[in-house]
Amino acid sequence: MADHSPPDTTRGHGTQRGGKSGKVADFRYKRPSRPEAKQGDRRNAPRRDGGFVSRPTSKLHDQTGQLPRKQAYAALDLGTNNCRLLIARPSGENFTVIDAFSRVVRLGEGLAASGKLSDEAMERTLAALHVCAEKLRRRNVRLARSVATEACRRASNGPAFIRRVKRETGIMLDIISAQEEARLAVLGCHVLLEEGNGPAIIFDIGGGSTELVLVQPGEKVPRILDWLSVPWGVVSLTDTVDGSDETHDLRLDRYMNMRRTVGRSFAEFAERIRDYTRSTEPIRLLGTSGTVTTLASLHLELPQYDRRAVDGLIVPSIAMRDISNRLSRMSGPDRKRLPCIGDDRANLVIAGCAILESILDIWPAEQLGVADRGIREGILRSLIAADVEGDRSRATVQRMREQDV
């Protein structure tokens, strides 16, 4: 089971837009019924398809020009906080998710202080990866790509952990660069950008880093104009900025320290893109992360997380700022009681809010697009595209050989 890296070349006052990231077969990814909307503007924008268009030509494809349904592709994203897996099959212009897995593993816990992955974090992560390996064995996976991001990039024992994962699970993790991480995130969610002219920013607030990508949308995949990766994600920022949760004033002081820390990291990038913010075109912004999906859920007042309601939502930026400020002043126990946050996110969401507000400071869009998709979907599109292109090339070579006979 080898991994292959393809070449790079509702509710509420929100607007739902964007196409599906794939038809959903696995029950954990089925879209539940959309909740009723609160009073307010609910503009239903036309949906754009988010799948990969393929017109294969080789014998590996059936008479309809599609890859046979038994062919499956897998994408595994091991981040600083989460381990996520998607297994999908091509389905016309979409792909169908046939299996999925997601678990909070906190791989980067304590990394900021020690510079190493802890034994406890590695054991938690290996347990999750064993589950992923079993799923990959049970599915007829044609191609898979497994990537590791900031935690493994920063940890002194990251490469050793990657070797251990291969030895114990058979999964070959590729520690990708921040630039590749940004590219895959854009590839996975750019279809949810609001329509319009001029550049836009797509951002990904992760556990150990945040990527901001200035893009110029094109016919298929946006062209990257500039990008930035900073080592501040919800885990690394939480672990680095000390503070107390005891009183309102202490909570606010820590939050402002987080904002200042991130703001300094964004300063040079903010200067580079300053001219773009003066465009006469509306400024567009799209976020893919647990932070934006969590805040969008709170904006919609969802009793529990609903991917169908959140993925593709357009939310006023002022509403996201208001929620961020409210959370920053709440105590930990109060945050835990909020729907869609719970124990896992109660502490980390504050850092996410600080990063989000810092992004809005440098790219003052009036509204924010929300994506519950990203790196894994980008990997799947890359795998399918590379596979189809390879089949086309092999079919061309075969035809040339037959003509020479």
N, C-alpha and C positions, 0 to 999 in steps of 0.2 A: 504494500500500500504506500506508494511513493507520493511525495508532494512535488508539484511542478510549479515553477515561478514563470508566468508568461512575461514576455518582454514588455517594458513600459512604452511606448511611443507616447351632532354635538350640542355641545352646549356652550353658551357664553358668546361673547362678542367676537367670535373668531370666524374666519373664512376657511373653508375646507377646499383644498385644491391638490393637484398632483395625481399621478397615476399610481397603480399598485406596484409594490416592489416584487410581486409575484403572487399568483394564485396560491391559496393556502390549503394544504392537505392535512398537516399535522394539527391536532386539536389545540395545542398550546398557542398556535398562531392564528387560529380562526378568528375572524373579526366578529365580535359580538354586536348585537343590535345597537344602533346609534341612539344615545340618550336624547331626550327631548331638549330643545334649546331654551336657554333663558331668553327673556325679552331682550331685544337689541338687534343690531344689524347682523344678519346671517346671509351673507352673499355666497351663493353656491357657484363657485368658479368652475369652468370646464376642466375635466380631468385629463391629464396627459399620461400616456402609458409609460411605465417605468421599467419595462422589460427590455431584453436584448433582442434585436431583430436579426435573424439569421436566414440566409438563403444558401444552405450547403449544397454541394454538388457530388460528393463522393458516395461510394456504395455503403458507407456507414450510415447513411440517411435513408429514410423510407421514401415512398413515392410522393408524399406531401411536402418533401423538402425539409422535414424536421428530423432532428436526432431521435433515434428510437427511444421509446419511453423508459426502457430499462437502463439507459445511460443516466448516471447520477454524478453530480459535482458537489464538492464539499468545501466550505470555507470555515476556518477556525481562527478566532481572534482572541489571543491571550493578552489581556491588558493588565494594568496595575491593580485594578479592583475586581474585574470580572473575567470569566472564561465563557466564551460564547461560540456556539457551533450552528451552522446551517447546512443542511443537505437538500439539494434541489435537483429537479429535472427540467430541461427546456420544455416549454409548452407554448408553441406558436411564438408570439412576440413577447411573451412573459416567461417566467420560470415558476414552477410549482414547488413550494417547500414541502418536502416529504418527511423531514425529521428535523428536530431542533433541540438545543440544550443551552441553558444559561445558568450560571451559578456565581455568586459573589465569593471570591477566593482570597481577596485582600493580599495578593502576591507582594505588593509594594509596602506592606505594613512595616514600619520601622526603618525603611530603606533610607530616608532622608538623614537619619542620625547615624546609622551604622555603615552605609554604603554597600550593604550586602543584603541578599535575600535571606530571611530567617528560616531556620529549620521548620518551624511551625507553618510558615507561609508556603514553603515548598511542599510540605506534606498535604496541606489543603488543596493546593493546585494539582498535585499529582493525582489525588483522589478524583478530582473533576475530570482530568485528562484521561483517566482510565475509563470513565463513563463515555467520553467522546470516542475513544478508541474502539470500544465495543459497538457503538452506533455505526462507526465507519466500517467495521467488519461485517455487520449485519446488512448493510446496504451495498448495492452493486455500484460502488463509487468508481467512476472512470478516471477522474482527475480530482485532486485535492490540493489545497494550499493552506498551510497553517502558519500564522505569523505571531510574533511576540513584539511588544512595543516598549514603551519607556522604561518599565521596571527592569526588564532584561537588558536594555541598552545601558542603563546607569549602573547596575549592580556589578561589582567586581567578580562575583561568582555566577553572573548570568550565563556565560558560555558553558560553564561546567553543568549548570542546571539544564541547559538545552540538551547536552549530551546524555544526562541522566534520563530526561524525558524520552529520548529516542530509545535508550536501552530498555527502559521499563514499560513503555507503552507502544513503541513502534512509530510514534508520531514525530515527524521531522519538523521542528519549529524553525522558522526563518526570522531572525531578529532584523526587522526592517528599519530603514532610516526614517527620520521624522518627515523627510520629503515624500517618501513612498507612502507613509501613513496618511499624509495630507492628500496625496493624489487618489488613493483608494477611497477615502471618505468623500471626496468630490465626485468620483465616478459612481459611488453608491447612492448618492442622494440629490444630485444636481437637478434631476427632473422636477423636484419640488420647488425650485426657485420660481418666484412670481415672474410673470411675463413682463417684459419691458426692455428698454435699451440701456446701454451703459453698463459699467462694471457692477459687480456684487461681491459680497463677502460670504463665504461658507466657512463655518467654524466647527470645531470638534473639541469639546471640553472632556478630556479623559480623566483617568485616575492619576497619572503621573505627568501629563503634559497637556498643553492646549495648542492646537494648530489653527491658524487663521490663513485663509487662502483668498486672495483677490483674484476674481475670475472675470473673463469677458465671455458671456454666453455665446455659443455658436450653434450650428445646425444640430450637432450631435453631442459632443462633449465640450464643455467650456474650456477656453484657453486660459492657462494660469499666467497671470500678469506679475504677481508677487506673492510671497508667502512668508509665514513666520511660525516657528515652533518655540514655545517657552516651557521650561521644566516645572510649570505650575499646573497641576490638575487637582481634583478634589481631595485626593489622598496626600500628595506631596505638599500642597499648600496648608492643609489641616495640620500635618505633622510638623511643619516648619514654623508657622506663626503661633507663638505661645499666647495664652490668654486664659481667662476664666469665664465660666458660664454662670457664676454665682449671682450677679446682679445685672440689671438692665444696662447700667453704664459700662460695666466691664465687658459685656457682650458686644456693645456698640463699639467700644474701643478696639476690641480684637478684629471686628469686621472692617473697620476703617484701616487698620494696619494691613489686613489682607488686600484691601483695595489699593493701598499705596504700593505694596509689594508688586502686585500684578501690573499696576499702572506704569511703574518704572521699567518693567520688562517690555511693555508695549510701546514705550516712548519713541524709539527709533523708527519702528514700523509705522506708527501714527504719523510721523513727519514725512515718511516716504509716500504715504498714500493721501496726504492732505489735499492735493489738487483734485483727486477724484471725488472728495466729499463736496466740492464746490460745483459739481455737475448740475445742470438744469434738470436732469432726469431724476426721478424718485430713487432714493437710495434703497437698495434691496439687501436683505440679510437673511441667512438660513443657518440654523443651528442643528447639529446632530449630536446629542449627548443625553445622558440620564438627567442632567440638570434641566435642560430645556423641556424634556418630556414630563418631568416631575412638576415643574412650575406650570406648564400648560394644563396638566391634570388639576392642579389647584385652581387655576383660572376658570376651568370648566366646572369646578365643584363636583368632580367625579367621586362616587363612593369607593371605587376601586379602579385600578389602571385599566384603560380601554384603548388598545392600540388603534382601533378603527377611528376613534374620536380624535386622537392626538396626531397621528401621522398625516402630515400635509396641512395641518392647521396654520392659520395666519392669525397672530395675536398682536394687539397694540403693544408697542414697546413699553409705554408708560405703565401698562398693567403688569408686565413682568418686573419692572422696577419696583412697583408698589408691593408685589408679593415678596420680592427679595428683601426689601426694607422691613417688612412685617416679620419675616422669618428670622432676620438677623437680630431682632429684639426679643424673640421668644426664647424661653428656656428649653433645654434639651427634652425634658419630659413632655412639654407641651407640643414640641415638634413631632415627637414620636406618635402622639395621638392623632395627628392629621392623616387623613386618607392619602394613600399613594406615597407616603414617606416611610413610616414605620421605623424599626430599629436600625435597619441597614443604612438608611440615608439620613437619619436625623442629625448626625454629627457632620457628615460630609457635605450636605446640601448648602451649608453656609459658605464654604469655600467656592462652590459652584456659583452661588449667587454673586459673590464678589468678582469672580472672573467674568460672568455675564455682564454685570454693570460696567466693568472696565472696557469690555468690547463695545458696549453701547456708547461709551464716552468717546471712543475714537471713530466710530462708524454710526452716527446718529440717525439710524433708520426709524421711521415712524412706526413700522410694524416688523414683526419677526416671524419668519417661517420656521416651523417645527418639523423635524424629521426623525422618525423612529426607524432609521435605516442608516447604513454607513459603510464601514470597512468590509464587513462580510458580504454585503451585496455588491460592493465594488470588486471584491475578489471573485465572486461568482461570475460577474460579467466579463472580467478579464480572462478567466478560465475558459468560459464558453467561446468567447471571441477568438482566443488563441487556438482552441481546438478546431473550431470551424475553419479558420484560416489555414491551419495545418492540413485539414482534410482536403481543402480546395487545392492546395499546392500539390499534395500527393496525387489527387485525381488528374491534375494537369500533366504531371510527369508521366502518369500511366497512359494518358491519351497520346502523348508524344511518342512514347515507346511503341504503342500499338501502331501508330502511323508509320514508324520506321521499319516495322516488320514487313 
